[in-house]
Amino acid sequence: MSTKKTAPIPTIILGIEGRDFKSTTLPRKHEGKHVYKIEYEISSDNKCVNYIDSGSKHVVFKNKHGEYVLFHLEGNPITEKIMESVTKALSKKRRTNRNEDLFKDAVLLQYCSLDVDLTECQNVLKSLNEKLKTKCPNLIFKFAHFFDYSEPMARYSEVYHVCIACNFYDTLVLALCKNPEEKCISTIEVKISPTGEVLINSKTDEKDEGKKYNKLLRAVLLIIATKLNGATYIKSIAYNPISAWLLIKYSNATIESGNDFEKHLKEKKLTLTGITQEIIKEYYGAKNPPIHLIVPINAETSEESRKEFQKLVAGESIENEIKCD
């Protein structure tokens, strides 16, 4: 006789907007889909924020009472068939801390994004734009969610993460754009985890490489990062030796504990003190895994980045300055 236990039947209630959750339709569509900001409480002092699109109309989440709340994004009635399908899907063991599809037209929210207020960042960015304008009148910084850009951000690396489970919609993008068309030529993608870890990934258009735009954006990010609520440190996966060198040389980055590059330096009896760009290039040239770097977010790092920013927009020599597009 089988002793396998039957999974408990989950408690599911029909969600009412205003009572159980708040849904906000964002102004811009992404690839023809509406994007929604969903907010609800998971405890008496903890509010959860999720970003999803209209690819799946039925949404399920667990509230602070331990009940599963089910609702339709457009407010349509929940059919008996959908209720049965959701009940069956929830009875199976699921991964936690990750949004996932229950079935074709239903998504389960299990991940909470930080509700980041960009107001203070925008104020600082306004001042930096004024300084940039004295050097390059046709360039401008912008910092916003990826779906707030007039041009598609999908041409950058995060295109491979455009899915509900990957939490793509909470990605912020710091960009250097042409003014006024806002065609972005260099970007840093920014994702802030609930634990305060800030993941970044950078990209510059090939024809604009060598103009110090990536270096400029990294300085700007470290200047405004102290204004990002909940952010404590930046983690960068450097996929090329230039990115690794810039963070180590100019941002006082340290190697994430256990990373292969840390072991590589130990074997060669080297430390980050006095490391050269050639050593980093040699590491990447041997087809080793990318270097994982950690940069603290604090007043000291911000001030050093301000000095670096000033050198780039009004340096003592042409070699130290960015090149205007």
Buried (B, 14 or more C-beta within 10 A) or exposed (E): EEEEEEEEEBEBEEBEEEEBBEBEEBEEEBEEEBBBBBBBBBEEEEEBBBBBBBBBBBBBBBBBEEBBBBBBBEEEEBEEEBBEBBBBBBEEEEEEEBBBBBBEEBBBBBBBBBEBEBEEBBEBBEEBBEEBBEBBEEBBBBBBBBBBBEEEBBEBEBEEBBBBBBBBBBBBBBBBBBBEEEBBBBBBBBBBBBEBBBBBBBBBBEEBEEBBBBBBBBBBBBBBBBBBEBBBBBBBBBBEBBBBBBBBBBBBBBBBEEBBBBEBBEEEEEEBEEBEBEBBBBBBEEEEEBBBBBBBBEEEBBEBBBEBBEBBBEBEEEEEBBEEB
